[in-house]
Amino acid sequence: MKELGIRAFVKRKYIATTIFNHKLSVAENLLNQNFQTSKPCEAMVGDITYNATDEGWVYLSTLMDLYT
């Protein structure tokens, strides 16, 4: 492998980051799968994700207006 300039890729161990069994309050589903809006800023949706890099965690968040 050294002569060919290739190396093995070691997959990182999976770490669960979500706690399903908690006693915290959960937000209501106000949209109820209705994504139609009639004016701007009537309904906004968002999400967050993260990826491990050589320099640490990189976070990406999004926020979208359903009207546009």
PETA-V263249 format. One record per residue. N is the residue number from 0. RES is the residue in one letter. PHI is phi in radians with two decimals (none if undefined). OMEGA is omega in radians with two decimals (* if undefined). Layout:
# PETA-V263249
n=N res=RES phi=PHI omega=OMEGA
n=N res=RES phi=PHI omega=OMEGA
This chain:
# PETA-V263249
n=0 res=M phi=none omega=-3.13
n=1 res=K phi=-1.13 omega=3.13
n=2 res=E phi=-1.12 omega=-3.13
n=3 res=L phi=-1.55 omega=3.11
n=4 res=G phi=1.29 omega=3.11
n=5 res=I phi=-2.02 omega=3.12
n=6 res=R phi=-2.48 omega=-3.11
n=7 res=A phi=-1.35 omega=3.06
n=8 res=F phi=-1.84 omega=-3.13
n=9 res=V phi=-1.69 omega=3.14
n=10 res=K phi=-1.29 omega=-3.14
n=11 res=R phi=-1.26 omega=3.13
n=12 res=K phi=-1.17 omega=3.11
n=13 res=Y phi=-1.24 omega=3.10
n=14 res=I phi=-2.11 omega=3.11
n=15 res=A phi=-1.25 omega=-3.11
n=16 res=T phi=-1.99 omega=-3.13
n=17 res=T phi=-1.84 omega=3.10
n=18 res=I phi=-1.81 omega=-3.09
n=19 res=F phi=-1.53 omega=-3.07
n=20 res=N phi=-1.76 omega=-3.14
n=21 res=H phi=-2.31 omega=-3.11
n=22 res=K phi=-1.88 omega=3.13
n=23 res=L phi=-1.40 omega=3.13
n=24 res=S phi=-1.25 omega=3.14
n=25 res=V phi=-2.02 omega=-3.11
n=26 res=A phi=-1.16 omega=3.11
n=27 res=E phi=-1.21 omega=3.04
n=28 res=N phi=-1.56 omega=-3.06
n=29 res=L phi=-1.29 omega=-3.12
n=30 res=L phi=-1.37 omega=-3.12
n=31 res=N phi=0.89 omega=3.11
n=32 res=Q phi=1.14 omega=3.08
n=33 res=N phi=-1.68 omega=-3.04
n=34 res=F phi=-1.74 omega=3.11
n=35 res=Q phi=-1.55 omega=3.09
n=36 res=T phi=-2.22 omega=-3.11
n=37 res=S phi=-1.89 omega=3.14
n=38 res=K phi=-2.63 omega=3.12
n=39 res=P phi=-1.11 omega=3.09
n=40 res=C phi=1.09 omega=3.09
n=41 res=E phi=-1.41 omega=3.12
n=42 res=A phi=-2.55 omega=3.12
n=43 res=M phi=-2.12 omega=3.08
n=44 res=V phi=-2.24 omega=-3.13
n=45 res=G phi=-2.66 omega=3.13
n=46 res=D phi=-2.74 omega=3.10
n=47 res=I phi=-2.42 omega=3.05
n=48 res=T phi=-2.50 omega=-3.14
n=49 res=Y phi=-2.58 omega=-3.12
n=50 res=N phi=-2.32 omega=3.08
n=51 res=A phi=-1.44 omega=3.06
n=52 res=T phi=-2.21 omega=3.10
n=53 res=D phi=-1.10 omega=-3.11
n=54 res=E phi=-1.69 omega=-3.13
n=55 res=G phi=2.21 omega=-3.11
n=56 res=W phi=-1.40 omega=3.04
n=57 res=V phi=-2.03 omega=-3.10
n=58 res=Y phi=-1.85 omega=3.10
n=59 res=L phi=-2.29 omega=3.09
n=60 res=S phi=-2.14 omega=3.12
n=61 res=T phi=-2.29 omega=3.04
n=62 res=L phi=-2.49 omega=-3.08
n=63 res=M phi=-2.25 omega=3.01
n=64 res=D phi=-1.51 omega=-3.09
n=65 res=L phi=-1.19 omega=3.14
n=66 res=Y phi=-1.17 omega=-3.10
n=67 res=T phi=-1.60 omega=*
